[in-house]
């Protein structure tokens, strides 16, 4: 809505438009958010290379944490707002389904985790992952590179309530529980209704785990070249209560 084209490297805005990133964080805090994410979702060597920015990886991540922290300070709620370091999938896929070797994935995720950890995040959030194997690599790296930091592991699911590689929510929950994720979650996908189905299936499979739910506002649609989300505020709010009732501790 601020006029940026969709092919913008949003992570690089930490350096080129810091005030915009800071103000966005602040708007979430002022709306009542108790946890905000750093603007670092795509700040990995592979995605940054597409924009010729791979040499600025650490600088972009450090700025992302600093801007989130500054927003918390400006809000006057610094002591009650947590900063989660956001990491998305690498975008190439792990072998045998993609072309990325596990050791290369470990190295790339390690760069991100280390930079976030050194910048002082309160938690790590791996989100929008479609491959459980890549998530398990990420979680293992996080335990090594960011000792003591809580890790939220959020998968996303296709319209059939399976991951793109065909894994059901119950198996995903058990695998992540067994690997030691602090919080197991589901994000984006087809919106609140689907998220509630997936969350319910996860809890049935691993009832003792801690859960998070972070939906899109409905299934995204392209309208006039823009991505639009059809869900209303009221619909979204009702489902937030549903997530809580289903046992989500982070919404």
N, C-alpha and C positions, 0 to 999 in steps of 0.2 A: 504493500500500500504506500510505501515511500518512494515508489518509482524505480526501483531497482529491477533490471531484467532478470529473467529466470536463470540465465546462464552465468550469473554473478558467482564468484567464489565467495560464498557467504562467510566462510571462516576468515578470509582476508579482510573483511570489514572491521575486524578487531584492530587492524593497523590503519586502514584508509578512512573509516567512518566510526571511530570509537564512540563518539557521542550518541550515534544512532543505536549502537549495541547497548551502551549503558542505559539509555532512556528506555529501551525495550525491557531490559531486566527490571528497571525501576517500576515500570508499569505493572509488571507481574507481582512484585512485592507489595505495591500499593493496593493491588486488588486482593491481597491476602495470602499470597504464596509463602509457604514456609521453607520451601526448597526450590532453588532455581538451578538451571543447567548452564554451563559455560558454552559459548558459541564456538565449539570445537568439534562438532559431529563429524565433519569430513576432513579434519586436519591430519590426514595420514600421507605418507610419502607418495602413494600412488595417485590419489585424487589431487593432491597439490601439484604434482608433476604436470597434470593436464593443463594447469594454468601457469606453468613455469615458476612455481612458488615453493618447490620442494626444499630450497635452502632456507626458507623462512619458517619452517615447521615449528621449531622451539619458540621463536619469537611470537608467532601467531597464537600458540597455546598459552604462553605466559601472559600475553596481553588479554586473552580470553578470561583467564582466572582473575586477573587484576580488575577488569571492567566489572565482572560480577561482584567482586568484593567491594568495589567503589559504590556500586548501586546499593548494596546492603548498608553501607555506611551512610549514604545520603538519605536513606529511608528512615534512619534512626532506629532500625531494628537489627542492627548488626549481630547482636547476641542471640537472636532468635531465627535467623535465616541461614540455612545450610547451602553450601555451594557444592554441586555435584559436577564432576568433570565428565562431559559427554563424549562418547566414542561410538561411532557407527561402524558398520561393516566396511571392510577394505575395498569392496567393489569388484574384485577379480574372481572370487570363488576359490575354495580350496580344492586341490586335487582329490579325487579323480574327476570331480564335476567342473572344476575351474582349472586355471593354469598356475595357481599359486601353491608353492611347496609349503608344508607346515612350518619349516624353519624360517622361511621368508616372512610368513605371516607373524610368527613370534617376534621377529626383529622389528617389523613395522609397528605392531601394536605396542611393543616394548618402548619404542621411541615416544609414543603418545602418552602412555601411562607414566613413564619416568618424568616427562616434562610437566604433566599435570600434578604429579605427586610432589615434585620439587617446588611447584608454585603454590602448594598449600591447600589443595581441595579437601573437603570434608568427606566426600564419598566419590565413588566412580559409578557411572551409569553406562553400561553397554546396551544400546537400543537399536531396534529395527533390524536385528540379525535374523536371517532366514535359514541359516545352516547351524545346527547344533554343534557340529564339529568345530566350526570357527569360533563359536561362543565358548566352548570348552578350552580352546587354546587361549582365548582372551582372558578367561578367568584364571587359568594357570599362570599366565604372565603377570596378571594383576597381583596375585598372591606373592610373587617373587619381587616385583618391582615397586609395589606399594604396600609394604607390610602394615597390617593393622587398620587399613582403610576399608570401610564397608563397601561391598560391591553389589550393585543392582544389575541383574541380568534379564533383559527384556527381549523376547522374541516377537516376531510378527508373523501372522498367519494368512494364508490365501482364503478365498471365499468358502472353500470346503472345510475350513477349520483345521487344515493341516499346514505344515510348513511347505515351502516350495519343493523340498526333497521328500515330502510325504510323511513326516513324523506327526503323530497325534499329540495333542496337548499333554496327556498323561505321561507319555514317554519323555517329553521335553522336561516336564516338572521333575520326574524322578531322576533323570540324568543330571540336571542342574543341582538338585538337592544333594545327590551323592557326591558331586564334585565340590560341594561346599559353598555354593552361592549364598550370600547373606539375605538377599531378596530375589525372588523369582517373579518375573512379570511378563505382561503382554502389552504391546503398544501398537499404535496406528491401526493396521488391518482395516476391517470394513466399518468401523465405527462402534459406538457403545453397545449395541445389541450383540454383535459378534464377540466383542471383548468379554461381555458378561458370560457368554456360553463357554468360551475358552477358559476363563478364570475358574468357572465352576468345575470344569473337567480337570483342571490342574489340581484344584484343592481336593477333589475326590481321590486323585492318585497319590498325592503327597500332602495330607491334611496338616502335618506338623510344620510345614514350611511357612515362611513369611512372604506375602505377595504384594505386588504392585499392579496397577491398571492405568493405562495412559492412552486413551483412544483418540483417533481422529474424530472430528465433528461430523460423523457420517462418512459415507464412501465418497472419495473425491471425484468430482466431475469436471470436465473441461467445458467452460462456457466462454465463448468469444476469445479463446486463446489463453484464458486464465483458469487456474485451478480453484474451484469453489467447493466449499463443504456445506451440505444442505441442512445439517442438524440445527435446530433452534436452541437458544439458551436454556429454555425450560426442559426440553428433551434431554439435553446434556446434563443438567442439574439433577433430574430424576435418576438418571443412570449412575451419577456419582454416589447417590444414596444406595443404589443397588450394589455397586462395587463394595461399599463399606459393609453392607449386609452379607455379602458373599465372602467377606474376610480380608479384603485388601487393606493393608496398613498404610500404603502409599498410593495416593490418587493424583 
